[in-house]
Every structure is written in C-alpha cells, then in structure tokens.
Amino acid sequence: MDSFMHVCSRRNFLRAALAMLALAAMPARAEGIQAQQIDVQQRGELFHLNGGFAIQLSPTLDDALRRGVQLSFVQAVEAERARDWWLAEGLSDLERSVRLSYNALLRQYYVTLNGVSTAHESLADALRTAGDLRDWAVVSVKQMKRRAEYKIYIRMYLDISQLPKPLQVNALASSGRWQLDSGWQEHTFKY
C-alpha cells in the first residue's frame, strides 16, 4: 500500500510539473511598449532613426479605444556627445505626438503623425504604424564632431494628459491599466 501511495504521489507531482511547464511555455500577452531594432543612419546632412516600438494595449485601453477614446503617444529622443572631461553635450531634444483613434462606423483605425492621418483595417497594423520611427531626422551633421561617440536615448509612452478629464483621474488612480511606457532606450554610435 505504501508503494502505491508513493507512485500515485509521484505521478501527480509529474503531471502538475508538466502542466506548469506547459503554461510557462505558452506565449504571454505582454502589455506595454518595447523597442525593436532601433538604429541610427546617416543620410546626407542628417542622422535618421530607423526601427520602432512594439505596442501592446491592455484590455482597458483596447476597450476605451473601441469606444471612441483617442490615444495619444509621445515619441521622445535626446541626443548627446560623450565627453571625457565634462558632462555630455546635449545636441537635440525632440518629441513628436502620435494619435491613435477608431471609427466604429467605418470600422477603421486611424494613426495621425505630423498632421498626416492613415487608415488601417486592423488594430495590429495601426499599432505597428504608431510605433514606427522610420526616417525621423534627429541630429544634424553640423552639430557633430568627427571621431566622437554619440548617444541617443529613445522613449515612447502614452500621454495620459491628452485623455478626457474623467479618464485622466481613472488613469492616475489605477497604476497598471493605463500606464504604457517603454522607458529610455540607449543607443551608441560614432561619426
């Protein structure tokens, strides 16, 4: 009888362990903003950003968007030249706003950047466009010195101050459901 109990316990333990491993292996739906393949390239007299951010909305944000709430994201860039003997020299500090909205009547998502709006059939396509950094000129060659090392800090976040006032209060009170922020991402390059 004792050996039967040990076998039963081991089998149950193994089943539970395998079930936990299977759950851990399943892809989780990560909410937030993550930087993806961001690099800096020189084109003529300007350095441009390429790459972008992967945006995953929380269920609360997805529901608000489908109910007509416009979501405003901010893409921020800071560029500086590293110096050995003093603090880093700031070269640029730029921000741009990306707006994401949904038209329930047309069943289309709209992404607006620099006054230009594009329509998208799916939320995934709209989020991909909203996170795109392609061809954003951030630093001029005239500001730079040859053979120096430069750092660019890039961040994207949901601008809660652009939400309707009742939702701003809700967003400030509930920490995780409305907060989307990539945090500052550092990239180093040489000229």
GUZA-820688 format. One record per residue (C-alpha): residue number from 1; x, y negated, z. Coordinates in Angstrom, 2 decimals. Layout:
residues N
> sedren|east|north|up
> NUM|X|Y|Z
...
This chain:
residues 191
> sedren|east|north|up
> 1|0.00|0.00|0.00
> 2|2.89|-2.37|0.80
> 3|4.49|-1.84|-2.61
> 4|1.14|-2.57|-4.32
> 5|0.87|-5.91|-2.46
> 6|4.41|-6.90|-3.47
> 7|3.73|-6.05|-7.12
> 8|0.47|-7.98|-7.05
> 9|2.14|-10.99|-5.46
> 10|4.99|-10.95|-7.96
> 11|2.60|-10.67|-10.89
> 12|0.51|-13.56|-9.62
> 13|3.62|-15.59|-9.00
> 14|4.93|-14.88|-12.51
> 15|1.57|-15.78|-14.06
> 16|1.43|-19.02|-12.12
> 17|5.03|-19.85|-13.03
> 18|4.40|-19.17|-16.74
> 19|1.24|-21.29|-16.64
> 20|3.19|-24.18|-15.08
> 21|5.91|-23.86|-17.73
> 22|3.30|-23.89|-20.48
> 23|1.72|-27.03|-19.04
> 24|5.11|-28.71|-18.73
> 25|5.95|-27.87|-22.35
> 26|2.76|-29.47|-23.69
> 27|3.34|-32.94|-25.11
> 28|2.04|-35.52|-22.68
> 29|0.28|-38.64|-23.88
> 30|2.73|-41.28|-22.77
> 31|1.16|-44.69|-22.38
> 32|3.32|-47.71|-22.90
> 33|5.79|-49.22|-25.31
> 34|9.09|-47.57|-26.26
> 35|11.81|-48.95|-28.54
> 36|12.56|-46.83|-31.60
> 37|15.65|-47.05|-33.83
> 38|16.28|-50.77|-33.43
> 39|19.35|-52.14|-35.18
> 40|20.77|-55.45|-36.37
> 41|21.77|-56.01|-40.01
> 42|23.32|-58.98|-41.76
> 43|21.64|-60.28|-44.90
> 44|23.20|-63.39|-46.30
> 45|23.46|-66.09|-43.65
> 46|21.13|-64.38|-41.15
> 47|21.09|-61.33|-38.92
> 48|17.79|-59.43|-39.02
> 49|16.24|-56.87|-36.71
> 50|15.03|-53.57|-38.08
> 51|13.14|-50.77|-36.37
> 52|10.32|-51.27|-33.95
> 53|8.34|-50.19|-30.94
> 54|6.06|-47.21|-30.48
> 55|2.90|-48.40|-28.75
> 56|0.53|-46.03|-26.96
> 57|-2.58|-47.63|-25.46
> 58|-4.07|-46.46|-22.18
> 59|-7.71|-45.27|-22.33
> 60|-8.75|-48.55|-20.66
> 61|-7.03|-50.66|-23.33
> 62|-8.33|-48.46|-26.14
> 63|-11.88|-48.85|-24.81
> 64|-11.50|-52.62|-24.43
> 65|-10.15|-52.91|-27.99
> 66|-13.07|-50.93|-29.42
> 67|-15.49|-53.19|-27.52
> 68|-14.10|-56.29|-29.21
> 69|-11.33|-57.47|-26.88
> 70|-8.36|-58.80|-28.83
> 71|-4.99|-57.61|-27.51
> 72|-2.02|-59.97|-27.79
> 73|1.51|-58.59|-27.64
> 74|4.70|-60.62|-27.38
> 75|7.95|-59.57|-29.01
> 76|10.90|-61.34|-27.39
> 77|14.56|-61.47|-28.47
> 78|17.58|-63.00|-26.77
> 79|21.00|-63.05|-28.45
> 80|24.27|-63.87|-26.77
> 81|28.01|-63.76|-27.37
> 82|30.01|-61.98|-24.69
> 83|32.94|-63.94|-23.27
> 84|35.69|-62.56|-21.05
> 85|36.43|-65.69|-19.07
> 86|32.97|-67.18|-18.63
> 87|29.29|-66.39|-18.76
> 88|27.84|-65.15|-22.02
> 89|26.99|-67.85|-24.58
> 90|23.30|-67.87|-25.47
> 91|22.66|-68.02|-29.22
> 92|18.91|-67.59|-29.59
> 93|15.82|-67.05|-27.50
> 94|12.84|-66.20|-29.72
> 95|9.30|-64.96|-29.20
> 96|6.51|-64.10|-31.57
> 97|2.94|-63.09|-30.93
> 98|1.25|-60.05|-32.48
> 99|-2.53|-59.79|-32.19
> 100|-4.46|-56.54|-32.46
> 101|-8.24|-56.54|-32.91
> 102|-11.02|-54.20|-34.02
> 103|-14.06|-54.95|-36.15
> 104|-16.77|-52.45|-35.20
> 105|-18.98|-53.37|-38.15
> 106|-16.25|-52.66|-40.73
> 107|-14.52|-50.01|-38.58
> 108|-11.14|-51.56|-39.25
> 109|-8.25|-52.66|-37.08
> 110|-6.53|-55.97|-37.76
> 111|-2.95|-56.92|-36.94
> 112|-2.05|-60.61|-37.13
> 113|1.57|-61.79|-37.19
> 114|2.67|-65.33|-38.09
> 115|-0.83|-66.16|-39.33
> 116|-0.92|-63.21|-41.75
> 117|-3.53|-60.57|-41.00
> 118|-3.51|-56.99|-42.31
> 119|-6.37|-54.46|-42.16
> 120|-5.87|-50.82|-41.11
> 121|-8.16|-47.81|-41.19
> 122|-6.68|-46.07|-38.13
> 123|-5.50|-47.20|-34.71
> 124|-2.21|-45.32|-35.16
> 125|-1.43|-47.28|-38.34
> 126|-2.35|-50.58|-36.70
> 127|-0.16|-49.85|-33.67
> 128|2.74|-48.90|-35.94
> 129|2.38|-52.25|-37.76
> 130|2.05|-54.18|-34.46
> 131|5.31|-52.69|-33.17
> 132|7.28|-53.29|-36.37
> 133|10.33|-55.59|-36.13
> 134|11.35|-55.33|-39.78
> 135|13.06|-58.38|-41.28
> 136|12.84|-60.61|-38.22
> 137|15.72|-63.11|-38.56
> 138|17.12|-63.69|-35.07
> 139|20.63|-65.17|-35.40
> 140|22.37|-67.35|-37.97
> 141|25.96|-66.69|-39.05
> 142|26.71|-70.40|-38.42
> 143|26.25|-69.79|-34.68
> 144|28.71|-66.89|-34.59
> 145|32.46|-66.38|-34.43
> 146|34.34|-63.67|-36.30
> 147|35.53|-60.55|-34.47
> 148|33.39|-61.22|-31.45
> 149|30.98|-58.89|-29.70
> 150|27.32|-59.86|-29.52
> 151|24.41|-58.51|-27.52
> 152|20.77|-58.65|-28.40
> 153|18.06|-57.99|-25.82
> 154|14.67|-56.99|-27.19
> 155|11.37|-56.62|-25.36
> 156|7.70|-56.15|-26.22
> 157|4.81|-56.48|-23.78
> 158|1.06|-57.00|-23.58
> 159|0.32|-60.65|-22.82
> 160|-2.30|-60.45|-20.09
> 161|-2.74|-64.24|-20.06
> 162|-4.40|-64.00|-23.52
> 163|-7.16|-61.67|-22.28
> 164|-10.61|-63.09|-21.45
> 165|-10.66|-64.51|-17.88
> 166|-12.73|-61.72|-16.25
> 167|-10.36|-59.11|-17.70
> 168|-7.29|-61.06|-16.52
> 169|-8.47|-60.63|-12.93
> 170|-9.06|-56.92|-13.54
> 171|-5.66|-56.56|-15.21
> 172|-3.86|-58.20|-12.30
> 173|-5.73|-56.09|-9.74
> 174|-5.17|-52.74|-11.46
> 175|-1.46|-52.22|-11.86
> 176|-1.12|-49.46|-14.44
> 177|-4.10|-49.51|-16.76
> 178|-3.47|-52.93|-18.30
> 179|0.32|-53.18|-17.99
> 180|2.27|-52.38|-21.15
> 181|5.92|-53.42|-21.25
> 182|8.96|-51.90|-22.94
> 183|11.41|-53.62|-20.62
> 184|14.54|-55.23|-22.02
> 185|16.46|-53.06|-24.50
> 186|20.12|-53.96|-25.09
> 187|21.91|-53.56|-28.43
> 188|25.54|-54.49|-29.09
> 189|27.02|-55.37|-32.47
> 190|30.12|-57.08|-33.89
> 191|30.51|-59.77|-36.53
